[in-house]
Amino acid sequence: MTLEKRIINSKTSILKAVSPNTNNHYDTLFGGTAMHMMDYGQSKHR
């Protein structure tokens, strides 16, 4: 398999624990925290 195909077929998974202090009063994740997690995952995949 060529390097290009390996890169195209690659997958990155990052698991993060969400603690109660990252939730708002609706018991959902703060938007900024979610954006930070997505940005972190995207930056590690480069």
N, CA, C and O atoms as a GROMACS GRO file, in nm:
protein
  184
    1MET      N    1   0.084  -0.117   0.000
    1MET     CA    2   0.000   0.000   0.000
    1MET      C    3   0.090   0.125   0.000
    1MET      O    4   0.187   0.132   0.076
    2THR      N    5   0.057   0.220  -0.084
    2THR     CA    6   0.138   0.341  -0.093
    2THR      C    7   0.113   0.431   0.027
    2THR      O    8   0.012   0.419   0.097
    3LEU      N    9   0.205   0.521   0.049
    3LEU     CA   10   0.193   0.614   0.161
    3LEU      C   11   0.068   0.700   0.147
    3LEU      O   12   0.000   0.727   0.246
    4GLU      N   13   0.038   0.743   0.026
    4GLU     CA   14  -0.079   0.827   0.002
    4GLU      C   15  -0.207   0.754   0.040
    4GLU      O   16  -0.295   0.813   0.103
    5LYS      N   17  -0.219   0.627   0.004
    5LYS     CA   18  -0.338   0.549   0.040
    5LYS      C   19  -0.347   0.527   0.191
    5LYS      O   20  -0.455   0.531   0.248
    6ARG      N   21  -0.232   0.505   0.254
    6ARG     CA   22  -0.231   0.487   0.399
    6ARG      C   23  -0.278   0.613   0.470
    6ARG      O   24  -0.350   0.606   0.569
    7ILE      N   25  -0.238   0.730   0.419
    7ILE     CA   26  -0.281   0.856   0.478
    7ILE      C   27  -0.430   0.877   0.458
    7ILE      O   28  -0.501   0.917   0.550
    8ILE      N   29  -0.479   0.850   0.339
    8ILE     CA   30  -0.622   0.866   0.309
    8ILE      C   31  -0.706   0.773   0.395
    8ILE      O   32  -0.813   0.812   0.441
    9ASN      N   33  -0.659   0.652   0.418
    9ASN     CA   34  -0.734   0.553   0.494
    9ASN      C   35  -0.713   0.563   0.645
    9ASN      O   36  -0.769   0.484   0.721
   10SER      N   37  -0.632   0.658   0.690
   10SER     CA   38  -0.602   0.668   0.832
   10SER      C   39  -0.720   0.728   0.909
   10SER      O   40  -0.804   0.799   0.853
   11LYS      N   41  -0.724   0.698   1.036
   11LYS     CA   42  -0.830   0.748   1.123
   11LYS      C   43  -0.769   0.781   1.259
   11LYS      O   44  -0.688   0.704   1.311
   12THR      N   45  -0.809   0.894   1.315
   12THR     CA   46  -0.760   0.934   1.446
   12THR      C   47  -0.877   0.940   1.542
   12THR      O   48  -0.981   0.999   1.511
   13SER      N   49  -0.862   0.881   1.659
   13SER     CA   50  -0.965   0.886   1.763
   13SER      C   51  -0.901   0.938   1.891
   13SER      O   52  -0.796   0.890   1.934
   14ILE      N   53  -0.966   1.035   1.951
   14ILE     CA   54  -0.921   1.089   2.078
   14ILE      C   55  -1.038   1.083   2.175
   14ILE      O   56  -1.146   1.135   2.146
   15LEU      N   57  -1.017   1.021   2.289
   15LEU     CA   58  -1.121   1.012   2.391
   15LEU      C   59  -1.087   1.108   2.504
   15LEU      O   60  -0.975   1.107   2.555
   16LYS      N   61  -1.184   1.189   2.544
   16LYS     CA   62  -1.165   1.282   2.654
   16LYS      C   63  -1.279   1.261   2.753
   16LYS      O   64  -1.396   1.250   2.715
   17ALA      N   65  -1.244   1.256   2.879
   17ALA     CA   66  -1.346   1.246   2.984
   17ALA      C   67  -1.406   1.384   3.007
   17ALA      O   68  -1.333   1.484   3.014
   18VAL      N   69  -1.536   1.389   3.019
   18VAL     CA   70  -1.606   1.515   3.044
   18VAL      C   71  -1.655   1.511   3.188
   18VAL      O   72  -1.736   1.426   3.226
   19SER      N   73  -1.605   1.603   3.268
   19SER     CA   74  -1.643   1.608   3.409
   19SER      C   75  -1.756   1.709   3.430
   19SER      O   76  -1.778   1.795   3.344
   20PRO      N   77  -1.825   1.701   3.541
   20PRO     CA   78  -1.940   1.791   3.565
   20PRO      C   79  -1.905   1.940   3.559
   20PRO      O   80  -1.991   2.021   3.525
   21ASN      N   81  -1.782   1.978   3.591
   21ASN     CA   82  -1.749   2.121   3.588
   21ASN      C   83  -1.734   2.175   3.447
   21ASN      O   84  -1.717   2.296   3.430
   22THR      N   85  -1.741   2.091   3.344
   22THR     CA   86  -1.738   2.139   3.205
   22THR      C   87  -1.878   2.146   3.145
   22THR      O   88  -1.894   2.173   3.026
   23ASN      N   89  -1.980   2.123   3.227
   23ASN     CA   90  -2.120   2.130   3.181
   23ASN      C   91  -2.183   2.261   3.227
   23ASN      O   92  -2.146   2.317   3.330
   24ASN      N   93  -2.280   2.308   3.150
   24ASN     CA   94  -2.355   2.425   3.190
   24ASN      C   95  -2.477   2.384   3.273
   24ASN      O   96  -2.490   2.266   3.308
   25HIS      N   97  -2.565   2.477   3.304
   25HIS     CA   98  -2.680   2.446   3.389
   25HIS      C   99  -2.786   2.360   3.318
   25HIS      O  100  -2.882   2.316   3.382
   26TYR      N  101  -2.770   2.336   3.189
   26TYR     CA  102  -2.858   2.245   3.114
   26TYR      C  103  -2.800   2.103   3.108
   26TYR      O  104  -2.856   2.016   3.042
   27ASP      N  105  -2.688   2.081   3.176
   27ASP     CA  106  -2.616   1.953   3.174
   27ASP      C  107  -2.567   1.915   3.035
   27ASP      O  108  -2.563   1.798   2.998
   28THR      N  109  -2.531   2.017   2.958
   28THR     CA  110  -2.466   1.993   2.829
   28THR      C  111  -2.329   2.059   2.832
   28THR      O  112  -2.303   2.148   2.913
   29LEU      N  113  -2.244   2.016   2.744
   29LEU     CA  114  -2.106   2.064   2.741
   29LEU      C  115  -2.101   2.210   2.696
   29LEU      O  116  -2.173   2.249   2.604
   30PHE      N  117  -2.017   2.290   2.761
   30PHE     CA  118  -1.998   2.428   2.717
   30PHE      C  119  -1.946   2.428   2.574
   30PHE      O  120  -1.862   2.346   2.538
   31GLY      N  121  -1.996   2.519   2.492
   31GLY     CA  122  -1.956   2.527   2.351
   31GLY      C  123  -1.807   2.550   2.332
   31GLY      O  124  -1.746   2.490   2.244
   32GLY      N  125  -1.748   2.635   2.415
   32GLY     CA  126  -1.605   2.662   2.404
   32GLY      C  127  -1.522   2.539   2.433
   32GLY      O  128  -1.419   2.517   2.370
   33THR      N  129  -1.568   2.458   2.527
   33THR     CA  130  -1.498   2.334   2.560
   33THR      C  131  -1.505   2.237   2.442
   33THR      O  132  -1.407   2.172   2.409
   34ALA      N  133  -1.622   2.228   2.380
   34ALA     CA  134  -1.638   2.140   2.264
   34ALA      C  135  -1.550   2.186   2.148
   34ALA      O  136  -1.486   2.104   2.082
   35MET      N  137  -1.545   2.318   2.125
   35MET     CA  138  -1.461   2.371   2.017
   35MET      C  139  -1.313   2.344   2.045
   35MET      O  140  -1.238   2.311   1.954
   36HIS      N  141  -1.273   2.358   2.171
   36HIS     CA  142  -1.135   2.330   2.208
   36HIS      C  143  -1.100   2.184   2.181
   36HIS      O  144  -0.993   2.154   2.128
   37MET      N  145  -1.190   2.093   2.217
   37MET     CA  146  -1.166   1.950   2.194
   37MET      C  147  -1.155   1.919   2.045
   37MET      O  148  -1.069   1.841   2.004
   38MET      N  149  -1.243   1.979   1.965
   38MET     CA  150  -1.238   1.954   1.821
   38MET      C  151  -1.111   2.013   1.759
   38MET      O  152  -1.049   1.951   1.673
   39ASP      N  153  -1.072   2.132   1.804
   39ASP     CA  154  -0.950   2.194   1.753
   39ASP      C  155  -0.827   2.112   1.790
   39ASP      O  156  -0.737   2.095   1.709
   40TYR      N  157  -0.825   2.060   1.912
   40TYR     CA  158  -0.713   1.976   1.957
   40TYR      C  159  -0.705   1.849   1.870
   40TYR      O  160  -0.596   1.810   1.829
   41GLY      N  161  -0.818   1.786   1.844
   41GLY     CA  162  -0.819   1.664   1.763
   41GLY      C  163  -0.774   1.690   1.621
   41GLY      O  164  -0.701   1.610   1.563
   42GLN      N  165  -0.818   1.803   1.565
   42GLN     CA  166  -0.781   1.836   1.428
   42GLN      C  167  -0.633   1.868   1.419
   42GLN      O  168  -0.568   1.831   1.321
   43SER      N  169  -0.578   1.936   1.518
   43SER     CA  170  -0.436   1.973   1.512
   43SER      C  171  -0.345   1.852   1.527
   43SER      O  172  -0.234   1.852   1.473
   44LYS      N  173  -0.390   1.748   1.598
   44LYS     CA  174  -0.309   1.628   1.616
   44LYS      C  175  -0.311   1.539   1.493
   44LYS      O  176  -0.225   1.452   1.478
   45HIS      N  177  -0.410   1.559   1.404
   45HIS     CA  178  -0.423   1.472   1.288
   45HIS      C  179  -0.338   1.522   1.171
   45HIS      O  180  -0.325   1.452   1.071
   46ARG      N  181  -0.280   1.640   1.181
   46ARG     CA  182  -0.199   1.694   1.072
   46ARG      C  183  -0.067   1.627   1.062
   46ARG      O  184   0.013   1.661   0.975
   0.00000   0.00000   0.00000
